[in-house]
Amino acid sequence: MRVAVLALALIALAACKEEAATAPADPLALIGTGTEWTVTEIAGTAVPAAVKVTLLSPEPGMLAGSSGCNRYAGRIETREGALHVGALAGTRMMCPPDQMQVEQAFHSTIGTVTALRQAGPALDFTDATGKVVLRATR
């Protein structure tokens, strides 16, 4: 009986070790280089179908996309185990009020991101409390 329990424990530990080895060491690897994500939710509110918010990493350490009306780009890095999104530069066009509201919500929220996690087909951007502040899908 003890041998069987010990064998099961060893198998469970080996499975955990394998799982940890396949998880990306850098959470930015979840975004992927050149993969465009569509933001579907900002601070718990669905992005209207008529407004397109995207993000991608055109190269390691960079973040770019559409914030609903304008294009943006900036730096993203992992520091001391947490993500840090730098100031975003962008175009300065005016759009209808609904697009501008989404854009403002995106810009005020993305700076609070400290972690990423895969949630099925979605990528969740969370804040320091673990709350999902942005959700995106491919």
C-alpha positions in Angstrom: 0.0 0.0 0.0 2.8 2.4 0.9 4.6 1.7 -2.3 1.5 2.5 -4.3 1.0 5.8 -2.5 4.6 6.7 -2.9 4.4 5.8 -6.7 1.3 8.0 -7.1 3.0 10.9 -5.2 6.1 10.6 -7.5 3.9 10.6 -10.6 2.0 13.7 -9.4 5.3 15.5 -8.7 6.6 14.6 -12.1 3.5 15.9 -13.7 3.8 19.2 -11.8 7.4 19.6 -12.9 6.5 18.9 -16.6 3.7 21.5 -16.4 5.9 24.1 -14.9 8.5 23.5 -17.6 6.0 24.2 -20.4 4.8 27.4 -18.8 6.5 30.4 -20.3 9.2 31.9 -18.1 8.3 35.3 -19.5 4.6 36.2 -19.3 5.1 38.4 -22.4 5.5 35.1 -24.3 1.7 34.7 -23.9 1.1 37.7 -26.1 3.4 36.3 -28.8 5.4 38.4 -31.3 3.2 39.6 -34.2 0.0 38.0 -32.9 -2.9 40.5 -32.9 -5.3 40.3 -30.0 -8.8 41.9 -30.0 -9.7 43.5 -26.7 -13.2 42.3 -25.8 -13.5 43.7 -22.3 -12.1 46.7 -20.5 -12.5 47.0 -16.7 -15.4 44.5 -16.7 -17.3 46.3 -19.6 -17.6 44.7 -23.0 -16.1 46.6 -25.9 -18.9 47.6 -28.3 -18.9 45.6 -31.5 -18.6 48.8 -33.6 -15.3 49.7 -31.8 -12.1 47.8 -32.4 -9.4 47.8 -29.8 -6.4 45.6 -30.5 -2.9 44.9 -29.1 0.1 43.1 -30.4 3.8 42.8 -29.7 5.5 43.7 -33.0 8.8 42.9 -31.4 9.9 41.8 -27.9 9.3 44.6 -25.4 6.9 46.6 -27.6 3.2 46.9 -27.5 1.1 48.4 -30.3 -2.4 48.5 -31.7 -5.6 50.4 -32.0 -7.2 51.9 -28.9 -10.6 52.3 -30.4 -9.9 55.4 -32.5 -6.2 56.0 -32.6 -3.1 53.9 -33.1 -0.7 53.5 -30.1 2.7 52.1 -29.3 4.8 51.8 -26.2 7.1 49.6 -24.1 6.1 46.6 -22.0 8.5 44.7 -19.7 8.7 42.4 -16.8 10.3 43.9 -13.8 10.6 42.2 -10.4 8.0 39.6 -11.4 5.4 42.1 -12.5 4.5 43.6 -15.9 5.0 47.3 -16.5 3.4 49.1 -19.4 5.3 52.3 -20.3 3.7 55.5 -21.5 1.9 55.0 -24.8 2.5 57.3 -27.8 -0.3 57.6 -30.2 -2.0 59.4 -33.0 -4.4 62.2 -32.1 -7.5 61.9 -34.3 -11.0 62.7 -33.0 -13.7 60.0 -33.4 -17.4 59.7 -32.4 -18.0 59.8 -28.6 -18.5 56.1 -28.2 -15.1 55.3 -29.7 -13.5 58.1 -27.6 -15.0 56.7 -24.4 -13.6 53.2 -25.1 -10.2 54.7 -26.0 -10.1 56.7 -22.8 -11.0 53.6 -20.7 -8.3 51.5 -22.5 -5.6 54.1 -21.9 -6.6 54.6 -18.2 -6.7 50.8 -17.7 -3.6 49.4 -19.5 -1.3 51.2 -17.1 -2.7 49.1 -14.2 -1.7 45.8 -15.8 0.8 43.8 -13.7 0.3 40.2 -15.0 -1.0 38.1 -17.8 -2.7 34.7 -17.8 -4.2 32.4 -20.4 -7.9 31.7 -19.8 -9.0 29.2 -22.5 -8.9 31.1 -25.8 -8.7 34.5 -23.9 -5.7 36.4 -22.6 -6.4 38.1 -19.3 -4.5 41.2 -18.2 -4.7 41.5 -14.4 -3.9 44.2 -11.9 -1.9 43.9 -8.7 -5.0 42.5 -6.9 -5.4 39.8 -9.5 -8.6 41.4 -11.0 -9.0 41.1 -14.7 -8.8 44.6 -16.2 -8.5 43.7 -19.9 -9.5 40.6 -21.7 -8.5 39.8 -25.3 -9.0 37.1 -27.8 -7.2 36.2 -31.1 
